[in-house]
């Protein structure tokens, strides 16, 4: 099942959460049948980064919503990508649907291919703007601080005590699943990051190669 962007976001995210999936605000791609997640707050550049990587040969999986099962497989429930423009290589896989008329001057693109096969995932990158261009591994408290604000979760724990305990258990399980991935922070200088995509791409390749050894 693939759903348009208009009915994604919170409703779909919480529906998948209630079905037992680990749901993260983010975008995802794959390379050699291995999934890569990009998460971060709105405006951190997730869609732009995956669009640029798709132009370099990576495969689209999802935008805005990342859905993982208990075995850390990515499931694709979306087929849209919201960016300012699609590059020449990616253009063969996407059709422009409509301009979004938002502050970021993005258009909505529809991905032509279906991806119904769950994709094993090992890597998760958290994006943020900063004063430098750097990538470093996240662990412990630093990792938790990046996962928690981007994770779909029940805020109010409504219901009886047993339901509260179930929700707490689900939250801890989701954090455990994401923490078991190799997670990194990508900090980018918003004024000077034009050459940093190559560094990100090389980092992904090196991590995939290390995982294969």
trRosetta pair geometry for C-beta under 8 A, 3 or more apart (Angstrom, degrees):
i j d omega theta_ij theta_ji phi_ij phi_ji
1 77 6.7 6 92 -137 83 81
2 76 7.4 -6 -102 129 96 91
2 77 6.7 172 -118 -172 48 38
2 78 6.7 103 -157 -138 81 13
2 79 4.6 36 -179 -23 133 116
2 114 7.3 -122 -38 -123 140 84
3 7 5.8 -90 173 77 119 102
3 8 6.2 146 107 -73 113 82
3 12 6.2 -176 79 -103 155 144
3 77 6.1 2 21 160 102 86
3 78 6.3 -50 63 -99 74 62
3 79 8.0 151 52 12 31 86
4 7 6.3 70 70 23 79 88
4 8 7.4 -125 109 -28 40 95
4 79 7.7 -46 -95 54 49 90
4 80 6.3 66 -152 -35 56 136
5 8 5.2 -51 -149 11 42 123
5 63 7.8 -27 -98 88 111 109
5 64 6.8 110 -133 5 94 157
5 78 6.9 62 -83 -152 67 118
5 80 4.3 -88 -44 76 107 155
5 82 6.7 100 -129 -47 162 114
5 108 6.0 -131 25 -139 147 128
7 11 6.4 -58 -180 70 74 133
7 12 6.5 103 131 -44 73 112
8 11 7.7 180 169 58 14 85
8 12 4.9 -51 -141 26 50 141
8 13 7.6 67 173 -34 71 85
8 64 5.6 80 130 105 145 140
8 65 5.8 -135 -171 -23 118 134
8 78 6.0 25 -98 -97 140 122
8 80 7.9 -139 -20 46 143 122
9 12 6.6 95 51 31 38 95
9 13 6.5 -67 147 -7 28 112
9 64 6.9 -56 -73 165 60 129
9 65 7.6 -125 -69 -64 23 115
10 13 5.6 -63 -135 41 24 113
10 14 6.0 15 172 -13 66 110
11 14 6.4 -64 -147 40 22 101
11 15 6.3 23 156 -21 62 110
12 15 5.5 -55 -146 35 32 114
12 16 6.3 27 158 -15 67 105
12 65 6.4 -34 103 -109 120 165
12 77 6.8 173 174 129 129 137
13 16 6.1 -60 -152 38 27 105
13 17 6.2 33 149 -23 64 108
13 23 4.9 149 -160 153 80 144
13 25 7.6 -4 -114 -76 149 74
13 65 5.9 -142 -83 -125 91 114
13 152 4.3 -162 162 -99 111 148
14 17 5.1 -47 -143 35 38 120
14 18 6.3 39 156 -20 66 102
14 23 7.8 -138 -71 66 26 159
14 152 6.2 -151 -78 -177 55 124
15 18 5.9 -55 -151 35 29 109
15 19 6.7 24 150 -15 61 107
16 19 5.6 -57 -150 38 36 111
16 21 4.4 -40 164 50 94 133
16 23 5.0 117 92 -76 115 131
16 65 7.8 117 21 177 152 125
16 67 5.3 -78 178 -121 153 121
16 77 7.0 -129 -78 -17 139 166
16 152 7.6 73 73 77 95 158
17 21 6.5 -85 -86 67 30 78
17 23 4.9 -85 -67 18 84 129
17 152 4.7 -128 -66 119 131 119
17 153 7.2 -168 -149 -90 145 29
17 154 7.7 168 140 -43 138 78
17 170 7.8 93 178 156 87 135
20 69 7.9 35 115 -138 96 71
20 70 7.4 -34 153 -44 108 105
20 170 7.7 -119 -126 -131 56 113
21 67 5.0 -6 170 -163 145 91
21 68 6.4 140 -172 66 85 42
21 69 6.2 -57 -118 -89 80 54
21 75 7.2 -85 -126 35 138 131
22 67 7.5 141 76 -159 53 42
22 68 4.3 -24 65 66 105 101
22 69 7.6 -178 19 -88 88 7
22 70 7.9 122 -16 -82 106 46
22 151 7.7 -50 -170 -143 84 101
22 173 7.6 -133 -79 117 108 84
22 174 4.3 153 -122 -132 98 86
22 177 5.0 -134 -51 73 163 146
22 178 6.6 -170 169 -46 143 94
23 65 6.7 -25 -162 -164 98 90
23 66 7.0 148 -158 80 47 58
23 67 5.6 -7 -105 -103 77 69
23 68 7.8 -166 -72 25 34 72
23 151 7.4 111 83 -164 59 59
23 152 3.9 -14 89 32 110 131
23 174 7.9 -43 27 -137 53 134
24 37 6.8 39 81 -169 144 138
24 39 5.3 -56 156 -104 122 132
24 65 7.9 135 74 -162 48 44
24 66 4.2 -21 63 64 95 113
24 68 7.4 29 -1 -2 108 109
24 147 7.8 -71 -117 -150 118 72
24 150 5.5 34 -164 133 86 100
24 151 5.8 -36 -105 -103 73 56
24 152 7.0 -128 -76 -2 24 85
24 178 6.9 115 -72 -98 136 134
25 39 6.4 99 84 -150 63 91
25 40 7.9 -105 108 63 97 29
25 41 7.8 38 107 -110 136 33
25 42 7.9 -61 165 -57 136 73
25 64 7.2 -44 -154 -178 68 51
25 65 7.2 -38 -118 -100 43 49
25 66 7.5 0 77 17 5 93
25 150 4.6 -122 48 -161 95 79
25 151 7.8 -108 4 -55 83 16
25 152 7.2 126 -41 -49 78 82
26 37 5.5 44 130 -177 148 94
26 38 5.6 174 -170 89 103 47
26 39 3.5 -58 -86 -94 129 70
26 40 7.0 91 -106 14 86 57
26 46 5.9 -153 -152 -142 59 150
26 64 7.8 89 73 164 17 10
26 65 7.5 63 54 -143 52 8
26 66 4.3 -8 67 -17 103 125
26 150 6.5 53 -46 174 99 130
27 37 7.7 148 81 -158 39 55
27 38 5.0 -14 63 63 86 101
27 39 8.0 177 23 -78 55 43
27 46 4.3 146 10 155 115 109
27 47 5.7 152 -63 -82 156 54
27 49 7.7 152 71 66 133 94
27 50 4.7 -120 131 -14 132 147
27 62 6.2 -162 -148 99 52 66
27 63 4.6 5 -117 -120 105 56
27 64 6.7 40 -78 -18 81 32
27 66 7.1 -100 -39 -61 5 99
28 35 5.8 -1 -177 -168 121 102
28 36 6.5 161 -154 81 71 48
28 37 5.0 -28 -99 -103 96 60
28 38 7.0 180 -83 19 43 72
28 50 7.4 50 76 -110 7 145
28 61 4.1 -48 103 73 97 124
28 62 4.8 29 40 44 98 91
28 66 5.2 109 -37 -113 119 100
28 74 5.5 -164 154 -151 160 148
28 76 7.9 -135 76 -93 118 83
28 119 8.0 162 148 71 129 135
28 121 7.7 -52 -147 -108 132 128
29 35 7.6 153 87 -151 34 58
29 36 5.4 -17 66 60 79 100
29 38 7.7 27 5 -6 95 109
29 50 4.9 174 -43 -144 118 102
29 53 5.7 -178 46 99 175 129
29 54 6.5 -141 -120 -69 132 82
29 58 4.4 38 162 149 135 125
29 59 6.0 145 -170 73 78 47
29 60 6.1 -45 -113 -104 80 31
29 61 5.7 -176 -103 6 22 96
30 33 6.3 10 168 -126 128 17
30 34 6.1 154 -157 71 84 34
30 35 5.0 -41 -95 -94 91 52
30 36 6.7 162 -98 11 36 79
30 58 6.8 156 70 -173 33 85
30 59 4.7 -27 61 64 87 107
30 61 5.6 90 -21 -50 97 119
30 74 7.5 -161 -70 58 110 142
30 119 5.1 -96 -92 -162 140 153
31 34 6.0 -30 68 58 64 89
31 36 6.8 20 8 -12 97 123
31 57 7.6 66 -119 114 102 89
31 58 5.2 -58 -70 -118 96 84
31 59 7.0 166 -76 14 45 87
31 204 6.9 96 21 146 149 124
31 205 7.9 -76 123 -90 158 67
31 208 6.5 -75 88 -80 116 163
32 208 6.8 115 50 179 127 142
33 119 6.4 -152 -170 -138 59 90
33 120 7.2 44 143 36 84 93
34 119 7.1 138 -147 173 12 99
34 120 6.2 -41 -121 85 63 88
34 121 7.3 123 -178 -110 64 35
34 122 6.1 -23 -171 16 113 109
34 123 7.7 64 146 9 107 104
34 208 5.8 146 76 -127 154 111
34 211 7.5 134 -145 85 154 147
35 61 6.4 29 -128 -48 100 168
35 73 7.7 124 -4 -156 145 43
35 74 4.1 146 -123 -2 160 135
35 119 4.1 119 -56 119 109 113
35 120 6.3 -171 9 93 99 33
35 121 3.6 -48 74 -92 118 85
35 122 7.4 137 64 13 70 59
35 123 7.6 -166 105 46 57 78
36 58 7.6 -58 39 -153 130 137
36 121 7.4 174 -65 -141 22 87
36 123 4.7 -12 -121 78 78 115
36 124 7.7 174 -166 -85 53 34
36 125 7.2 16 175 0 96 105
36 204 6.0 -1 -112 -137 154 122
37 66 5.3 56 -133 -134 113 155
37 74 7.4 -178 -70 -92 96 128
37 121 6.4 44 -28 -163 104 134
37 123 6.8 -177 28 103 72 61
37 124 4.2 -9 66 -117 115 77
37 125 6.8 177 92 27 61 63
37 181 7.4 12 28 165 125 167
38 46 4.6 159 117 -140 112 86
38 49 5.6 -179 -143 81 166 133
38 50 6.0 -152 24 -52 140 102
38 124 7.9 177 -77 -160 24 55
38 125 5.1 -16 -109 70 68 100
38 126 8.0 150 -162 -95 51 22
38 127 6.0 29 -175 -25 97 117
39 46 7.0 16 -115 -102 14 132
39 66 6.8 -75 -80 7 99 145
39 124 6.5 5 4 -175 114 100
39 125 7.3 165 26 86 68 48
39 126 5.3 -31 76 -105 89 70
39 127 7.2 178 83 14 36 81
39 146 7.4 115 95 158 118 99
39 150 4.8 95 173 160 121 161
40 44 3.4 -95 132 75 133 159
40 45 7.3 -3 78 46 150 66
40 46 5.6 -180 44 -56 104 105
40 126 5.6 130 -76 -168 83 62
40 127 3.7 -67 -43 59 156 83
40 128 6.0 -168 -139 -63 120 62
40 150 6.8 -26 -66 -93 10 139
41 44 5.3 107 59 -35 64 118
41 128 7.4 51 23 -104 100 85
41 149 7.1 -17 -78 124 96 125
41 150 7.3 -117 -68 -83 54 96
43 104 7.4 -164 -112 -74 83 133
44 127 4.2 137 146 104 117 105
44 128 5.7 -50 -137 -96 121 40
44 129 6.7 -145 -132 -25 69 82
45 48 4.7 -59 -161 48 77 116
45 49 5.4 81 137 -29 92 99
45 127 5.5 -128 61 162 92 149
45 129 7.8 111 -10 -64 119 90
45 188 6.9 -35 37 48 158 149
46 49 6.1 -61 -151 34 25 108
46 50 6.6 12 160 -9 64 107
46 63 7.5 146 119 -147 107 76
46 127 6.0 -170 -72 26 71 143
47 50 6.2 -59 -146 41 30 102
47 51 6.1 34 154 -23 65 109
47 63 5.4 53 -108 -149 97 119
47 64 7.7 14 -71 -52 111 71
47 81 6.0 149 -156 -168 105 81
47 82 5.6 -47 -148 70 167 67
47 83 5.0 -159 137 -72 110 89
47 106 7.8 38 100 -133 150 142
48 51 5.6 -55 -147 36 29 114
48 52 6.4 29 156 -18 64 105
48 83 5.7 134 -89 -130 60 109
48 84 7.5 22 -101 12 104 95
49 52 5.9 -56 -151 36 30 109
49 53 6.4 23 154 -14 65 109
49 127 6.8 -159 -16 -86 151 147
49 197 7.3 -176 -135 -116 73 94
49 200 7.0 -82 -155 140 114 167
50 53 5.5 -56 -144 42 36 110
50 54 6.1 45 152 -27 67 101
50 58 7.3 -109 -159 97 69 134
50 60 7.0 95 155 -114 117 74
50 63 7.0 -158 66 -95 146 91
50 81 7.5 -129 93 -134 114 123
51 54 5.7 -49 -147 31 30 114
51 55 6.8 32 151 -18 60 103
51 81 6.3 136 -82 167 100 136
51 83 4.7 31 -51 -70 160 167
51 86 6.4 -119 -158 -116 116 63
51 87 7.0 139 157 -2 91 96
51 90 6.2 -30 -163 -59 72 177
52 55 5.7 -54 -158 33 34 114
52 56 6.9 21 147 -9 64 107
52 87 7.2 87 -115 -23 47 136
52 197 5.2 -87 139 -135 144 145
53 56 5.5 -61 -152 43 40 107
53 58 4.2 2 142 24 97 140
53 197 7.5 -156 -67 -166 73 106
53 200 7.6 -90 -77 111 114 118
53 201 6.5 170 -116 -93 93 96
53 204 7.9 55 -135 7 136 164
54 57 7.8 -173 -170 42 29 13
54 58 5.3 -83 -88 72 43 84
54 59 7.2 76 -121 -117 84 11
54 60 5.6 18 -104 -57 133 88
54 87 7.7 163 87 42 87 110
54 89 7.3 -178 128 101 70 103
54 90 4.5 68 114 -99 114 116
54 93 7.2 -115 174 56 124 142
55 86 8.0 168 -70 -178 107 63
55 87 3.7 23 -103 63 137 147
55 88 7.3 80 -140 49 108 59
55 89 4.5 124 -147 52 62 113
55 90 4.9 -63 -74 -24 73 103
56 89 7.5 128 -50 64 22 156
56 197 8.0 167 -28 151 145 118
56 201 6.1 -51 115 -114 162 144
57 89 7.5 -53 -61 159 53 151
59 115 7.5 130 153 -91 120 143
60 63 7.7 -29 -161 -38 106 97
60 81 6.7 -84 -136 -58 137 133
60 90 8.0 91 -46 -143 119 105
60 93 6.7 163 7 134 126 140
60 94 8.0 93 -29 -67 161 105
60 111 5.2 -143 99 -116 149 143
60 113 7.6 135 59 55 105 109
60 115 7.7 -163 95 -15 71 143
61 74 5.7 16 175 136 151 138
61 76 4.9 -130 -174 -87 70 110
61 115 6.2 -102 -123 97 64 159
61 119 6.3 -93 -111 25 138 149
62 65 5.8 -85 166 76 128 68
62 66 6.1 155 83 -94 135 53
62 67 7.2 132 -65 13 172 88
62 74 7.3 -147 4 176 121 115
62 76 5.1 -165 -60 -128 96 73
62 77 6.8 33 -114 42 127 62
62 78 4.9 93 -143 47 84 104
63 78 5.9 -114 46 110 67 139
63 80 6.1 -99 55 94 123 61
63 81 4.7 143 -35 -107 157 63
63 82 6.6 164 144 15 142 75
64 78 6.5 121 50 -77 101 175
64 80 7.9 4 7 81 124 96
64 82 7.5 52 -52 16 114 114
65 77 6.5 -54 102 66 130 108
65 78 5.8 123 47 -23 109 132
66 74 6.9 -59 -162 -132 84 103
67 74 6.9 103 73 -159 61 59
67 75 4.6 -57 99 62 113 94
67 76 7.8 180 46 -75 111 16
67 77 5.7 53 2 -1 150 118
68 72 5.9 -13 -168 -134 119 41
68 73 6.8 143 -152 67 65 37
68 74 6.1 -37 -94 -92 70 53
68 75 7.4 171 -94 9 20 84
68 121 6.5 -84 -113 36 113 146
68 177 6.2 165 114 144 136 136
68 178 7.6 151 38 -75 158 77
69 72 7.4 -78 71 -6 63 13
69 73 5.0 -4 38 52 107 92
69 75 6.5 77 -33 -28 97 116
69 118 6.7 -27 11 -139 127 144
70 173 7.8 -33 -118 169 95 120
70 177 6.9 -114 -137 -97 46 133
71 118 8.0 67 76 143 113 146
71 120 7.9 -64 132 -111 95 80
72 120 6.6 46 105 -153 91 65
72 121 5.1 -128 161 58 89 90
72 122 7.7 74 147 -75 135 45
72 177 6.2 -178 -82 -169 84 96
72 180 7.0 -105 -77 88 138 117
72 181 6.8 160 -145 -73 129 96
73 118 3.6 35 159 164 131 120
73 119 6.2 138 -164 61 75 31
73 120 5.7 -42 -102 -85 74 46
73 121 6.7 151 -122 -1 21 92
74 118 6.5 155 67 -163 43 67
74 119 4.4 -23 54 62 101 95
74 120 7.8 -52 9 36 82 3
74 121 5.0 95 -35 -52 100 123
75 118 5.6 -31 -81 -106 75 86
76 79 7.6 74 159 -73 111 67
76 115 4.6 56 25 83 156 107
76 116 7.5 -101 55 -86 105 30
76 119 7.9 52 -33 1 99 115
79 110 5.9 31 126 -161 100 72
79 111 4.5 -130 -171 50 76 96
79 114 8.0 -38 -100 -103 127 55
80 97 7.3 -37 -126 0 110 142
80 108 5.7 -14 -167 -171 120 96
80 109 6.6 144 -159 77 64 48
80 110 5.8 -32 -100 -100 74 56
80 111 6.9 -138 -74 -2 22 87
81 86 7.5 93 93 -89 128 110
81 94 6.5 -64 41 -117 122 142
81 108 7.6 146 74 -157 40 51
81 109 4.8 -24 63 64 90 103
81 111 6.6 81 -14 -50 106 99
82 100 6.2 38 -146 -43 114 151
82 106 4.7 55 171 151 86 142
82 107 7.3 -168 -145 89 60 29
82 108 5.4 -23 -97 -100 81 67
82 109 7.5 180 -81 19 31 75
83 86 6.5 112 72 -69 124 65
83 106 5.7 -149 147 -141 5 102
83 107 7.2 -24 73 53 51 70
83 109 7.0 -22 34 6 91 121
84 104 6.9 -112 -68 148 93 87
84 105 5.7 36 -120 98 96 89
84 106 5.5 -80 -73 -103 48 59
84 107 7.2 71 -158 10 22 81
85 107 7.3 54 -87 27 45 116
86 90 4.8 -122 -175 97 97 113
86 91 5.1 134 116 -81 113 70
86 94 5.2 -140 -127 68 164 139
86 96 7.3 -150 9 -70 125 92
86 109 5.6 88 -52 -87 134 161
87 90 5.0 81 56 21 80 103
87 91 6.7 -123 99 -27 38 90
88 91 5.5 -45 -150 12 27 122
89 92 6.8 -52 -179 15 38 105
90 93 5.8 -69 -167 44 54 105
90 94 5.9 12 150 7 87 119
91 94 6.3 -78 -132 54 32 89
93 111 6.1 -5 149 -146 94 76
93 112 5.6 -143 -168 31 49 101
93 113 6.1 -39 -152 -5 99 108
94 109 4.1 20 177 168 128 123
94 110 6.4 144 -158 69 71 40
94 111 5.7 -38 -98 -95 79 51
94 112 6.7 -147 -87 -15 24 88
95 109 6.6 157 76 -159 33 73
95 110 4.9 -19 61 57 89 98
95 112 6.5 91 -15 -66 96 97
96 107 5.5 -9 -147 148 107 136
96 108 7.4 111 -161 80 60 49
96 109 5.4 -45 -99 -101 51 78
96 110 7.9 156 -113 14 4 79
97 107 7.6 162 52 167 65 88
97 108 4.6 -43 56 98 113 99
97 109 6.6 175 0 -109 85 20
97 110 5.2 89 -53 -28 110 104
98 107 6.8 -167 103 -157 30 81
98 108 5.5 8 56 44 71 108
99 106 7.7 149 -158 100 62 41
99 107 4.9 -54 -104 -103 52 85
99 108 7.7 159 -124 10 7 77
100 106 4.8 3 32 82 130 86
100 107 6.3 -175 -8 -111 84 25
100 108 5.7 104 -62 -35 99 93
102 105 7.1 -125 73 -42 64 22
102 106 5.8 -6 48 32 113 95
115 119 7.6 -10 168 -38 122 119
121 124 7.5 54 161 -59 116 88
121 181 6.5 -29 129 -110 96 125
122 181 6.1 153 -179 -145 30 82
122 182 5.8 18 155 17 81 104
122 207 7.4 179 112 146 115 107
122 208 7.6 131 66 -104 134 64
122 211 5.3 51 159 -119 167 158
123 181 6.4 154 -108 176 8 109
123 182 5.4 -30 -104 70 62 98
123 183 7.8 146 -163 -88 48 38
123 184 7.6 -14 -164 10 91 107
123 204 6.7 126 136 -131 172 80
123 207 5.6 91 -91 121 129 145
123 208 7.5 -61 -29 -65 136 77
124 178 6.5 9 -17 -161 174 85
124 181 4.5 74 -4 112 112 143
124 182 7.2 159 25 79 71 47
124 183 4.7 -20 73 -107 100 82
124 184 7.5 163 89 25 53 64
125 135 7.8 -44 -133 -135 112 108
125 183 7.5 168 -84 -157 29 57
125 184 5.2 -21 -112 70 74 93
125 185 7.6 126 -162 -118 67 13
125 186 5.1 26 -179 -14 115 116
125 200 7.7 56 -138 -151 167 108
126 138 6.8 27 21 -22 125 155
126 146 4.3 -44 -104 -173 170 136
126 150 7.5 -160 -123 -6 104 155
126 183 6.9 32 -13 -177 102 101
126 184 7.2 -167 24 94 74 44
126 185 5.2 -32 69 -109 99 63
126 186 6.9 175 79 23 43 74
127 186 5.1 -22 -104 70 65 106
127 188 7.1 -9 -159 4 91 114
128 185 6.9 -24 22 -165 108 99
128 186 7.5 151 27 83 59 59
128 187 5.8 -23 75 -108 86 69
128 188 7.7 168 88 25 38 74
129 187 7.5 71 -177 -160 12 67
129 188 6.0 -52 -115 73 54 78
129 189 7.6 81 -163 -127 75 19
129 190 4.9 12 -146 -50 124 107
130 134 7.9 -50 75 33 138 96
130 187 3.9 -15 26 -170 137 113
130 188 6.8 114 33 52 78 29
130 189 6.6 -62 84 -78 60 57
131 187 8.0 -7 42 158 48 124
131 189 6.1 17 179 -102 23 97
132 187 5.7 43 75 110 81 122
132 189 6.0 -23 -139 -52 4 103
133 187 6.9 -166 -127 99 23 73
133 188 5.6 27 -112 -127 77 56
133 189 5.4 -71 -48 6 82 95
133 192 7.3 -102 -35 106 121 82
133 193 5.5 155 -96 -114 120 84
133 196 4.5 -130 -157 -100 135 134
133 199 7.1 109 151 48 115 155
134 186 7.8 -178 91 -149 43 43
134 187 5.1 7 53 54 82 105
135 184 5.4 17 -175 168 94 130
135 185 7.0 172 -148 84 48 53
135 186 5.3 -10 -102 -102 85 70
135 187 7.7 -167 -75 24 39 69
135 199 7.0 -175 -10 140 124 109
135 200 7.0 146 -67 -102 137 65
135 203 5.4 -22 96 -108 170 164
136 184 6.6 168 87 -154 23 85
136 185 5.7 -9 60 53 74 96
137 182 7.4 -62 -130 -174 105 81
137 183 7.0 99 -161 84 67 56
137 184 5.4 -54 -101 -101 46 77
137 185 7.9 93 174 13 3 77
138 142 5.0 -136 -150 113 86 105
138 143 4.1 130 141 -84 103 80
138 146 6.0 -34 -159 17 164 143
138 183 4.6 -58 60 112 106 103
138 184 6.1 168 -1 -114 89 19
138 185 5.4 100 -56 -31 111 91
139 142 6.5 44 58 53 41 105
139 143 5.4 -7 -131 -23 11 124
139 183 7.7 150 -71 63 49 103
140 143 6.1 115 51 19 30 100
140 144 7.1 -56 143 -5 38 101
141 144 5.5 -54 -146 37 35 113
141 145 6.3 37 155 -23 67 105
142 145 5.8 -55 -151 33 29 113
142 146 7.0 21 152 -13 61 105
142 185 7.6 -74 159 -37 116 132
143 146 5.9 -62 -156 37 35 106
143 147 6.2 29 153 -18 71 109
143 179 6.0 103 130 -119 138 85
143 183 5.4 98 -130 84 112 145
144 147 5.8 -58 -140 39 32 108
144 148 5.9 33 167 -29 69 110
144 175 6.8 25 -122 -158 84 124
144 179 7.6 2 -74 -88 71 119
145 148 6.6 -41 -130 25 22 111
145 149 7.8 10 174 -4 51 103
146 149 7.6 -72 -162 37 25 94
146 150 7.0 -8 160 9 60 122
146 183 7.3 164 79 166 138 132
146 185 6.8 -145 -83 -89 152 96
147 150 6.5 -98 -162 51 29 96
147 151 5.7 31 160 -42 76 118
147 175 5.8 114 124 -129 147 79
147 178 5.1 138 -127 106 129 145
147 179 7.0 -54 -50 -63 159 79
147 183 8.0 -47 -62 -135 101 161
148 151 5.9 -57 -141 19 26 116
148 175 7.4 9 -79 -102 75 115
151 171 7.8 104 129 -145 140 79
151 174 6.0 123 -161 132 131 133
151 175 7.2 -37 -87 -77 166 75
151 178 7.4 -118 -91 -13 117 157
153 167 8.0 105 -174 179 84 98
153 171 5.4 54 -137 -108 124 103
153 174 7.3 -156 -87 56 99 156
154 157 5.8 109 121 -73 116 51
154 158 7.6 -120 -179 17 122 75
154 167 4.8 -61 50 -154 138 133
154 170 7.9 63 8 74 111 129
154 171 7.7 -105 38 -61 83 111
157 163 7.5 152 -174 114 71 88
157 164 4.5 58 177 -123 117 88
157 167 5.3 -172 -117 75 84 149
157 168 7.4 24 -113 -50 130 85
158 163 7.5 -31 99 112 48 137
159 163 3.4 -25 109 70 136 154
159 164 6.6 -174 77 -44 89 71
160 163 5.3 100 56 10 64 102
160 164 7.3 -119 110 -6 37 91
161 164 5.3 -52 -150 34 38 116
161 165 6.4 38 153 -20 68 102
162 165 5.7 -51 -151 34 35 112
162 166 6.5 38 149 -20 64 103
163 166 5.5 -51 -148 35 35 113
163 167 6.4 34 153 -18 66 105
164 167 5.8 -56 -149 37 31 110
164 168 6.4 31 153 -18 65 106
165 168 5.7 -52 -147 37 33 111
165 169 6.3 36 153 -21 65 105
166 169 5.6 -54 -149 36 31 113
166 170 6.4 33 151 -21 65 105
167 170 5.5 -49 -146 34 34 114
167 171 6.4 37 153 -21 64 103
168 171 5.6 -51 -149 34 33 113
168 172 6.4 29 154 -15 65 106
169 172 5.9 -57 -149 39 31 108
169 173 6.2 34 152 -22 65 108
170 173 5.6 -55 -147 36 30 114
170 174 6.4 32 154 -21 65 104
171 174 5.8 -53 -150 33 30 111
171 175 6.5 27 154 -15 64 106
172 175 5.7 -53 -147 39 33 111
172 176 6.2 37 152 -23 65 107
173 176 5.6 -55 -148 35 30 114
173 177 6.5 33 154 -22 65 103
174 177 5.8 -51 -149 32 31 111
174 178 6.6 21 157 -9 64 107
175 178 6.1 -61 -148 43 30 105
175 179 5.9 30 155 -21 67 113
176 179 5.7 -57 -140 39 27 111
176 180 6.5 32 157 -27 62 105
177 180 6.0 -57 -156 26 27 112
177 181 7.8 31 147 -23 57 96
178 181 5.9 -45 -166 17 43 113
178 183 7.3 55 159 -73 81 135
179 183 7.3 -60 -130 -9 39 138
182 207 6.2 -178 105 -162 150 126
182 211 7.6 -126 -6 -75 145 116
184 203 7.4 -143 114 157 174 137
186 200 6.4 30 -126 -107 140 111
188 193 4.3 32 -171 -107 106 152
188 196 5.9 169 -123 89 101 163
189 192 4.7 -8 103 58 126 78
189 193 5.4 168 62 -55 67 92
190 193 6.9 -26 -107 -3 17 121
193 196 4.3 -46 -167 15 78 131
193 197 7.8 93 149 -35 87 71
194 197 7.9 -44 171 0 32 100
195 198 6.1 -34 177 22 66 114
195 199 7.5 68 129 -15 72 101
196 199 5.1 -49 -161 35 56 117
196 200 6.4 59 143 -22 77 99
197 200 5.5 -52 -151 35 37 113
197 201 6.2 37 152 -20 68 105
198 201 5.7 -53 -147 37 31 112
198 202 6.3 31 155 -18 64 106
199 202 5.8 -55 -147 37 30 110
199 203 6.3 33 153 -22 63 107
200 203 5.7 -57 -152 34 30 114
200 204 6.6 31 152 -20 64 103
201 204 5.8 -52 -152 32 33 111
201 205 6.5 31 153 -16 65 105
202 205 5.7 -54 -148 37 34 112
202 206 6.3 32 155 -20 67 106
203 206 5.8 -55 -146 36 30 109
203 207 6.4 27 156 -17 64 108
204 207 5.9 -61 -150 38 29 109
204 208 6.3 26 156 -17 66 108
205 208 5.9 -58 -147 38 29 110
205 209 6.2 29 156 -18 65 109
206 209 5.7 -56 -147 39 30 112
206 210 6.3 32 154 -20 65 106
207 210 5.7 -51 -145 35 31 111
207 211 6.4 33 154 -21 63 106
208 211 5.6 -54 -149 34 31 113
208 212 6.5 30 153 -21 64 107
209 212 5.7 -57 -150 33 32 112
209 213 7.0 41 152 -33 63 99
210 213 5.9 -46 -157 15 36 116
